[in-house]
């Protein structure tokens, strides 16, 4: 009798745990850390610019022209300056 009681209690616990209990559910919308996203964007920009500058210099483009072209291409392709649309 005790085994049946323990078995049914264990089954009840498993049923409740697997039913998608929302008691401990996280909020729907995670908070965005602007400090982290800004740091990631700056790192990505620097790495992309370094790579593109090396490519342009290998093609024989002058330093100042390569810098200007890389910056223009980055801004056209990745528009981080815009605020996220909600």
PyMOL commands that set and color helices and strands:
alter all, ss='L'
color gray80, all
select helices_A, chain A and resi 2-17+34-58+63-77
alter helices_A, ss='H'
color red, helices_A
deselect
rebuild
show_as cartoon
